[in-house]
Amino acid sequence: MPRPTTSPDPDSDATFLGWQDSLSGDIFPLYTVTASDHPLRHSTVSDVTLRKMHLRIPRTLSPYPDAGPAPWHDLGIELHHPKTAREAIGSAIAEYTFSNRQPPANAGSTHHAPATGRTEDGTIPDDVRTRFESLQNGDDFAFFDALVDKQEAVYETAGVLGLGDRIWILAKLSGYIKVHHNDIVDKYLLLTSSHNGTSHVRVKLTPIRAICNNTLTSTFRGAGDVHIGPAHHTTRDSDQGDEVLALSHSLYRQLDVIFNGMAATKISVEQLQGYVQALVPDGEEAENESTDETMRNSVLRLHDSGKGANLSRGTLWGAFNSVTEYADHMMLRGDSTNRLNSIWFGRGEQLKLKAFHLAEQMLRA
């Protein structure tokens, strides 16, 4: 069992003890109830029991403590049980400052963009201060606050991309998907809003594999990316939050079946190579920095030796996860903002969606 939390969580009704291994190889988290005057106070229980009794579950450490940082690690801040999106976004913006330094131009390019980062004196340039002030309220995501209040979700991480053009919150839903007994996939929703007036609030289904912090897919059959409405509403019907939650639970139940189906599907070396060839056919990356062969070889190598490969090697689940690891951790180097944009909204997302749909086809064959 991994190490327990070092101190009780004051915003929960229990203390996380660690992950327990069963004789069958299954793993599950255990907690000690700390709620005052509760009949189960000091009892050791599972997360299922906590949810049934409507007790607040503390932050649960990953069963894989050496997973490494998530792709958004440098661009977001870890939140400490904020009750509202306003508080979450306020915390993120308070930590976000700019540098006026100009980075070197890329070879062959005359474009110079200001680098983001903390200035020596921690100040924010005047030309973006107004935009920051417009972000402070966090009201774009107020429809989700009722779910946090009902302990259906927790605001876990928040951040800002670019020059304040997009704000985001990762909200963790209760429970998780367990693939083949011991491969944990945490259930998240990504809430984003653009403050340049070009987009609505978006809620994206974002399952994250715990052993490697890979985002597995952002959209599922066209229903995992929900547009809520104009980004400047100050209040939202709480029914919207309930509808988003119901849809998310439904989609995650379907993903549970699909992910476990992938894990139960053995594939040969020839099938793996065919999967990767279909994913990156010749000519796919002709205009980008990576060659087709380099991409294919990288995915094949990750299938054999990537993070969590020991849990999924030789299966369709392993093949799919080798693509998500490549897209999240290797596809783009350098600027963290560009990489995160790729993972959630751009080339990386499209590659993972294609990999998911190809795996689904093989699963049905």
One Martini backbone bead per residue (centre of mass of N, CA, C, O) as a GRO file, in nm:
protein
  365
    1MET     BB    1   0.095   0.036   0.025
    2PRO     BB    2   0.090   0.346  -0.002
    3ARG     BB    3   0.131   0.629   0.121
    4PRO     BB    4  -0.008   0.834   0.322
    5THR     BB    5  -0.127   1.093   0.430
    6THR     BB    6   0.016   1.348   0.634
    7SER     BB    7  -0.277   1.485   0.659
    8PRO     BB    8  -0.560   1.603   0.722
    9ASP     BB    9  -0.861   1.697   0.564
   10PRO     BB   10  -1.058   1.974   0.638
   11ASP     BB   11  -1.254   1.930   0.356
   12SER     BB   12  -1.335   1.652   0.491
   13ASP     BB   13  -1.457   1.312   0.617
   14ALA     BB   14  -1.159   1.201   0.554
   15THR     BB   15  -0.878   0.971   0.535
   16PHE     BB   16  -0.622   0.877   0.347
   17LEU     BB   17  -0.442   0.563   0.334
   18GLY     BB   18  -0.473   0.384   0.057
   19TRP     BB   19  -0.387   0.116  -0.150
   20GLN     BB   20  -0.545  -0.192  -0.202
   21ASP     BB   21  -0.466  -0.532  -0.228
   22SER     BB   22  -0.578  -0.807  -0.383
   23LEU     BB   23  -0.563  -1.137  -0.473
   24SER     BB   24  -0.669  -1.059  -0.778
   25GLY     BB   25  -0.530  -0.752  -0.829
   26ASP     BB   26  -0.699  -0.560  -0.705
   27ILE     BB   27  -0.776  -0.208  -0.652
   28PHE     BB   28  -0.828   0.009  -0.355
   29PRO     BB   29  -0.943   0.258  -0.160
   30LEU     BB   30  -0.873   0.390   0.171
   31TYR     BB   31  -1.053   0.504   0.470
   32THR     BB   32  -1.099   0.741   0.738
   33VAL     BB   33  -1.333   0.842   0.944
   34THR     BB   34  -1.378   1.204   1.070
   35ALA     BB   35  -1.654   1.267   1.132
   36SER     BB   36  -1.840   1.410   1.348
   37ASP     BB   37  -2.065   1.197   1.502
   38HIS     BB   38  -2.023   0.949   1.338
   39PRO     BB   39  -2.086   0.612   1.330
   40LEU     BB   40  -1.795   0.569   1.148
   41ARG     BB   41  -1.594   0.671   1.323
   42HIS     BB   42  -1.270   0.530   1.254
   43SER     BB   43  -1.339   0.387   1.009
   44THR     BB   44  -1.277   0.156   0.748
   45VAL     BB   45  -1.321   0.260   0.406
   46SER     BB   46  -1.459   0.314   0.108
   47ASP     BB   47  -1.558   0.516  -0.148
   48VAL     BB   48  -1.840   0.397  -0.174
   49THR     BB   49  -1.929   0.455   0.116
   50LEU     BB   50  -1.891   0.759   0.113
   51ARG     BB   51  -2.097   0.815  -0.113
   52LYS     BB   52  -2.349   0.682   0.017
   53MET     BB   53  -2.305   0.887   0.283
   54HIS     BB   54  -2.221   1.177   0.189
   55LEU     BB   55  -1.911   1.200   0.201
   56ARG     BB   56  -1.619   1.364   0.201
   57ILE     BB   57  -1.361   1.331  -0.023
   58PRO     BB   58  -1.043   1.316  -0.038
   59ARG     BB   59  -0.753   1.351  -0.157
   60THR     BB   60  -0.619   1.115  -0.391
   61LEU     BB   61  -0.369   0.932  -0.437
   62SER     BB   62  -0.182   0.787  -0.646
   63PRO     BB   63  -0.088   0.453  -0.720
   64TYR     BB   64   0.141   0.626  -0.901
   65PRO     BB   65   0.393   0.827  -0.784
   66ASP     BB   66   0.582   0.804  -1.072
   67ALA     BB   67   0.424   0.950  -1.317
   68GLY     BB   68   0.449   1.243  -1.325
   69PRO     BB   69   0.388   1.519  -1.480
   70ALA     BB   70   0.161   1.702  -1.612
   71PRO     BB   71   0.111   1.896  -1.893
   72TRP     BB   72  -0.027   2.134  -1.689
   73HIS     BB   73   0.172   2.199  -1.455
   74ASP     BB   74   0.299   2.489  -1.562
   75LEU     BB   75  -0.017   2.626  -1.613
   76GLY     BB   76  -0.114   2.543  -1.324
   77ILE     BB   77  -0.306   2.519  -1.023
   78GLU     BB   78  -0.350   2.394  -0.719
   79LEU     BB   79  -0.634   2.329  -0.550
   80HIS     BB   80  -0.828   2.404  -0.226
   81HIS     BB   81  -1.141   2.361  -0.219
   82PRO     BB   82  -1.319   2.529  -0.388
   83LYS     BB   83  -1.657   2.644  -0.410
   84THR     BB   84  -1.584   2.824  -0.662
   85ALA     BB   85  -1.500   2.949  -0.969
   86ARG     BB   86  -1.414   3.225  -0.876
   87GLU     BB   87  -1.195   3.121  -0.684
   88ALA     BB   88  -1.034   2.952  -0.885
   89ILE     BB   89  -0.964   3.180  -1.090
   90GLY     BB   90  -0.838   3.375  -0.887
   91SER     BB   91  -0.599   3.189  -0.816
   92ALA     BB   92  -0.477   3.166  -1.101
   93ILE     BB   93  -0.434   3.474  -1.159
   94ALA     BB   94  -0.251   3.536  -0.912
   95GLU     BB   95  -0.016   3.336  -1.052
   96TYR     BB   96  -0.028   3.521  -1.318
   97THR     BB   97   0.246   3.632  -1.509
   98PHE     BB   98   0.455   3.859  -1.690
   99SER     BB   99   0.681   3.890  -1.962
  100ASN     BB  100   0.868   4.124  -2.174
  101ARG     BB  101   1.022   3.923  -2.304
  102GLN     BB  102   1.192   3.828  -2.601
  103PRO     BB  103   1.205   3.576  -2.797
  104PRO     BB  104   1.339   3.403  -3.019
  105ALA     BB  105   1.319   3.350  -3.333
  106ASN     BB  106   1.236   3.151  -3.559
  107ALA     BB  107   1.338   2.996  -3.813
  108GLY     BB  108   1.217   3.199  -4.072
  109SER     BB  109   1.104   3.412  -3.860
  110THR     BB  110   0.945   3.742  -3.765
  111HIS     BB  111   0.804   3.642  -3.511
  112HIS     BB  112   0.720   3.805  -3.196
  113ALA     BB  113   0.648   3.678  -2.875
  114PRO     BB  114   0.557   3.708  -2.570
  115ALA     BB  115   0.656   3.586  -2.282
  116THR     BB  116   0.569   3.371  -2.034
  117GLY     BB  117   0.597   3.477  -1.689
  118ARG     BB  118   0.786   3.561  -1.419
  119THR     BB  119   0.869   3.836  -1.286
  120GLU     BB  120   1.083   3.973  -1.068
  121ASP     BB  121   0.836   4.165  -0.938
  122GLY     BB  122   0.539   4.041  -1.014
  123THR     BB  123   0.425   4.189  -1.258
  124ILE     BB  124   0.174   4.350  -1.467
  125PRO     BB  125   0.105   4.464  -1.748
  126ASP     BB  126  -0.110   4.714  -1.850
  127ASP     BB  127  -0.218   4.577  -2.128
  128VAL     BB  128  -0.343   4.316  -1.933
  129ARG     BB  129  -0.495   4.401  -1.675
  130THR     BB  130  -0.785   4.428  -1.778
  131ARG     BB  131  -0.822   4.133  -1.856
  132PHE     BB  132  -0.787   4.019  -1.575
  133GLU     BB  133  -1.029   4.164  -1.445
  134SER     BB  134  -1.239   4.007  -1.632
  135LEU     BB  135  -1.164   3.715  -1.493
  136GLN     BB  136  -1.223   3.719  -1.180
  137ASN     BB  137  -1.524   3.610  -1.151
  138GLY     BB  138  -1.603   3.319  -1.294
  139ASP     BB  139  -1.911   3.309  -1.416
  140ASP     BB  140  -1.902   3.107  -1.652
  141PHE     BB  141  -1.897   2.853  -1.418
  142ALA     BB  142  -2.146   2.873  -1.216
  143PHE     BB  143  -2.319   2.621  -1.301
  144PHE     BB  144  -2.106   2.418  -1.140
  145ASP     BB  145  -2.125   2.480  -0.829
  146ALA     BB  146  -2.352   2.282  -0.742
  147LEU     BB  147  -2.177   2.024  -0.777
  148VAL     BB  148  -1.972   2.098  -0.561
  149ASP     BB  149  -2.174   2.132  -0.327
  150LYS     BB  150  -2.273   1.814  -0.379
  151GLN     BB  151  -2.002   1.643  -0.435
  152GLU     BB  152  -1.966   1.565  -0.755
  153ALA     BB  153  -1.722   1.776  -0.746
  154VAL     BB  154  -1.380   1.908  -0.811
  155TYR     BB  155  -1.173   2.169  -0.795
  156GLU     BB  156  -0.828   2.119  -0.893
  157THR     BB  157  -0.755   2.296  -1.160
  158ALA     BB  158  -0.603   2.609  -1.283
  159GLY     BB  159  -0.594   2.842  -1.575
  160VAL     BB  160  -0.389   3.016  -1.826
  161LEU     BB  161  -0.388   3.119  -2.165
  162GLY     BB  162  -0.177   3.311  -2.278
  163LEU     BB  163  -0.319   3.649  -2.263
  164GLY     BB  164  -0.606   3.554  -2.136
  165ASP     BB  165  -0.792   3.410  -2.357
  166ARG     BB  166  -0.788   3.145  -2.164
  167ILE     BB  167  -0.979   2.960  -1.941
  168TRP     BB  168  -0.935   2.694  -1.682
  169ILE     BB  169  -1.088   2.381  -1.554
  170LEU     BB  170  -1.033   2.103  -1.349
  171ALA     BB  171  -1.281   1.856  -1.291
  172LYS     BB  172  -1.348   1.615  -1.050
  173LEU     BB  173  -1.497   1.326  -1.039
  174SER     BB  174  -1.642   1.079  -0.904
  175GLY     BB  175  -1.452   0.833  -0.924
  176TYR     BB  176  -1.365   0.554  -1.155
  177ILE     BB  177  -1.177   0.377  -1.386
  178LYS     BB  178  -1.129   0.021  -1.411
  179VAL     BB  179  -0.865  -0.140  -1.577
  180HIS     BB  180  -0.804  -0.448  -1.521
  181HIS     BB  181  -0.820  -0.367  -1.187
  182ASN     BB  182  -0.522  -0.157  -1.205
  183ASP     BB  183  -0.619   0.074  -1.415
  184ILE     BB  184  -0.643   0.409  -1.364
  185VAL     BB  185  -0.926   0.630  -1.443
  186ASP     BB  186  -0.990   0.951  -1.434
  187LYS     BB  187  -1.264   1.182  -1.387
  188TYR     BB  188  -1.301   1.451  -1.613
  189LEU     BB  189  -1.354   1.807  -1.654
  190LEU     BB  190  -1.329   2.059  -1.902
  191LEU     BB  191  -1.324   2.407  -1.843
  192THR     BB  192  -1.391   2.662  -2.091
  193SER     BB  193  -1.290   3.010  -2.180
  194SER     BB  194  -1.325   3.290  -2.384
  195HIS     BB  195  -1.200   3.650  -2.368
  196ASN     BB  196  -1.235   3.735  -2.700
  197GLY     BB  197  -1.538   3.650  -2.808
  198THR     BB  198  -1.513   3.345  -2.971
  199SER     BB  199  -1.650   3.175  -2.727
  200HIS     BB  200  -1.783   2.943  -2.547
  201VAL     BB  201  -1.861   2.739  -2.319
  202ARG     BB  202  -1.670   2.445  -2.236
  203VAL     BB  203  -1.726   2.084  -2.205
  204LYS     BB  204  -1.484   1.826  -2.145
  205LEU     BB  205  -1.409   1.514  -2.177
  206THR     BB  206  -1.134   1.394  -1.933
  207PRO     BB  207  -0.961   1.131  -1.929
  208ILE     BB  208  -0.710   1.009  -1.683
  209ARG     BB  209  -0.422   0.837  -1.663
  210ALA     BB  210  -0.250   0.780  -1.374
  211ILE     BB  211   0.035   0.649  -1.461
  212CYS     BB  212   0.077   0.911  -1.699
  213ASN     BB  213  -0.111   1.160  -1.753
  214ASN     BB  214  -0.318   1.089  -1.976
  215THR     BB  215  -0.519   1.201  -2.228
  216LEU     BB  216  -0.745   1.006  -2.397
  217THR     BB  217  -1.008   1.195  -2.447
  218SER     BB  218  -1.240   1.467  -2.541
  219THR     BB  219  -1.427   1.300  -2.742
  220PHE     BB  220  -1.761   1.131  -2.772
  221ARG     BB  221  -1.949   1.096  -3.032
  222GLY     BB  222  -2.006   1.423  -3.013
  223ALA     BB  223  -2.071   1.441  -2.667
  224GLY     BB  224  -1.791   1.554  -2.507
  225ASP     BB  225  -1.866   1.856  -2.628
  226VAL     BB  226  -1.997   2.128  -2.452
  227HIS     BB  227  -2.211   2.402  -2.519
  228ILE     BB  228  -2.356   2.646  -2.312
  229GLY     BB  229  -2.287   2.955  -2.402
  230PRO     BB  230  -2.248   3.255  -2.348
  231ALA     BB  231  -1.966   3.395  -2.178
  232HIS     BB  232  -2.145   3.654  -2.030
  233HIS     BB  233  -2.289   3.515  -1.823
  234THR     BB  234  -2.375   3.544  -1.471
  235THR     BB  235  -2.606   3.328  -1.493
  236ARG     BB  236  -2.722   2.987  -1.417
  237ASP     BB  237  -2.884   2.716  -1.454
  238SER     BB  238  -2.863   2.433  -1.258
  239ASP     BB  239  -2.962   2.235  -1.479
  240GLN     BB  240  -2.704   2.238  -1.648
  241GLY     BB  241  -2.530   2.082  -1.451
  242ASP     BB  242  -2.706   1.825  -1.441
  243GLU     BB  243  -2.684   1.762  -1.744
  244VAL     BB  244  -2.378   1.732  -1.757
  245LEU     BB  245  -2.357   1.506  -1.546
  246ALA     BB  246  -2.538   1.295  -1.684
  247LEU     BB  247  -2.373   1.277  -1.945
  248SER     BB  248  -2.103   1.200  -1.817
  249HIS     BB  249  -2.190   0.936  -1.683
  250SER     BB  250  -2.280   0.798  -1.943
  251LEU     BB  251  -2.006   0.815  -2.096
  252TYR     BB  252  -1.833   0.672  -1.878
  253ARG     BB  253  -1.977   0.402  -1.895
  254GLN     BB  254  -1.896   0.352  -2.190
  255LEU     BB  255  -1.589   0.375  -2.149
  256ASP     BB  256  -1.557   0.140  -1.961
  257VAL     BB  257  -1.630  -0.076  -2.169
  258ILE     BB  258  -1.421   0.000  -2.386
  259PHE     BB  259  -1.156  -0.013  -2.224
  260ASN     BB  260  -1.197  -0.311  -2.133
  261GLY     BB  261  -1.212  -0.421  -2.418
  262MET     BB  262  -0.926  -0.343  -2.498
  263ALA     BB  263  -0.779  -0.502  -2.266
  264ALA     BB  264  -0.911  -0.788  -2.378
  265THR     BB  265  -0.751  -0.724  -2.652
  266LYS     BB  266  -0.552  -0.895  -2.845
  267ILE     BB  267  -0.238  -0.824  -3.016
  268SER     BB  268  -0.036  -0.828  -3.268
  269VAL     BB  269   0.231  -0.709  -3.426
  270GLU     BB  270   0.081  -0.667  -3.694
  271GLN     BB  271  -0.161  -0.510  -3.577
  272LEU     BB  272   0.001  -0.280  -3.457
  273GLN     BB  273   0.128  -0.184  -3.721
  274GLY     BB  274  -0.143  -0.129  -3.863
  275TYR     BB  275  -0.247   0.084  -3.665
  276VAL     BB  276  -0.011   0.286  -3.705
  277GLN     BB  277  -0.037   0.316  -4.012
  278ALA     BB  278  -0.332   0.426  -4.005
  279LEU     BB  279  -0.264   0.671  -3.828
  280VAL     BB  280   0.028   0.708  -4.004
  281PRO     BB  281   0.043   0.776  -4.300
  282ASP     BB  282   0.179   0.844  -4.576
  283GLY     BB  283   0.209   1.204  -4.560
  284GLU     BB  284   0.092   1.321  -4.291
  285GLU     BB  285   0.391   1.482  -4.196
  286ALA     BB  286   0.529   1.653  -4.429
  287GLU     BB  287   0.485   1.963  -4.284
  288ASN     BB  288   0.629   1.864  -4.032
  289GLU     BB  289   0.871   1.788  -3.789
  290SER     BB  290   0.764   1.503  -3.827
  291THR     BB  291   0.793   1.203  -3.932
  292ASP     BB  292   0.628   0.924  -3.998
  293GLU     BB  293   0.838   0.722  -3.890
  294THR     BB  294   0.891   0.854  -3.619
  295MET     BB  295   0.607   0.829  -3.508
  296ARG     BB  296   0.573   0.525  -3.530
  297ASN     BB  297   0.822   0.445  -3.361
  298SER     BB  298   0.735   0.587  -3.102
  299VAL     BB  299   0.473   0.429  -3.052
  300LEU     BB  300   0.602   0.146  -3.047
  301ARG     BB  301   0.792   0.203  -2.809
  302LEU     BB  302   0.570   0.277  -2.599
  303HIS     BB  303   0.430   0.001  -2.599
  304ASP     BB  304   0.690  -0.136  -2.461
  305SER     BB  305   0.815   0.136  -2.258
  306GLY     BB  306   0.607   0.293  -2.137
  307LYS     BB  307   0.390   0.418  -1.937
  308GLY     BB  308   0.222   0.128  -1.838
  309ALA     BB  309   0.303  -0.115  -2.025
  310ASN     BB  310   0.279  -0.352  -1.811
  311LEU     BB  311  -0.054  -0.325  -1.815
  312SER     BB  312  -0.089  -0.336  -2.173
  313ARG     BB  313   0.073  -0.520  -2.328
  314GLY     BB  314  -0.070  -0.660  -2.621
  315THR     BB  315  -0.301  -0.445  -2.648
  316LEU     BB  316  -0.532  -0.216  -2.741
  317TRP     BB  317  -0.484  -0.037  -2.495
  318GLY     BB  318  -0.179  -0.005  -2.541
  319ALA     BB  319  -0.193   0.124  -2.819
  320PHE     BB  320  -0.359   0.375  -2.743
  321ASN     BB  321  -0.162   0.477  -2.510
  322SER     BB  322   0.083   0.530  -2.694
  323VAL     BB  323  -0.054   0.773  -2.831
  324THR     BB  324  -0.119   0.954  -2.586
  325GLU     BB  325   0.174   0.985  -2.495
  326TYR     BB  326   0.280   1.115  -2.748
  327ALA     BB  327   0.081   1.360  -2.763
  328ASP     BB  328   0.149   1.473  -2.461
  329HIS     BB  329   0.497   1.427  -2.449
  330MET     BB  330   0.623   1.439  -2.778
  331MET     BB  331   0.499   1.605  -3.018
  332LEU     BB  332   0.568   1.866  -2.843
  333ARG     BB  333   0.795   2.115  -2.793
  334GLY     BB  334   0.844   2.347  -2.544
  335ASP     BB  335   0.591   2.530  -2.532
  336SER     BB  336   0.333   2.483  -2.310
  337THR     BB  337   0.091   2.618  -2.446
  338ASN     BB  338   0.106   2.472  -2.720
  339ARG     BB  339   0.083   2.188  -2.603
  340LEU     BB  340  -0.194   2.220  -2.462
  341ASN     BB  341  -0.350   2.301  -2.711
  342SER     BB  342  -0.298   2.035  -2.858
  343ILE     BB  343  -0.419   1.834  -2.648
  344TRP     BB  344  -0.719   1.987  -2.631
  345PHE     BB  345  -0.747   2.146  -2.951
  346GLY     BB  346  -0.552   1.994  -3.158
  347ARG     BB  347  -0.339   1.773  -3.287
  348GLY     BB  348  -0.344   1.585  -3.042
  349GLU     BB  349  -0.647   1.541  -3.033
  350GLN     BB  350  -0.680   1.425  -3.321
  351LEU     BB  351  -0.498   1.180  -3.282
  352LYS     BB  352  -0.662   1.051  -3.047
  353LEU     BB  353  -0.930   1.026  -3.195
  354LYS     BB  354  -0.827   0.843  -3.417
  355ALA     BB  355  -0.725   0.617  -3.228
  356PHE     BB  356  -0.999   0.556  -3.101
  357HIS     BB  357  -1.159   0.482  -3.362
  358LEU     BB  358  -0.972   0.254  -3.451
  359ALA     BB  359  -1.010   0.081  -3.194
  360GLU     BB  360  -1.314   0.047  -3.224
  361GLN     BB  361  -1.304  -0.108  -3.492
  362MET     BB  362  -1.134  -0.346  -3.380
  363LEU     BB  363  -1.341  -0.424  -3.158
  364ARG     BB  364  -1.578  -0.491  -3.373
  365ALA     BB  365  -1.429  -0.711  -3.566
   0.00000   0.00000   0.00000
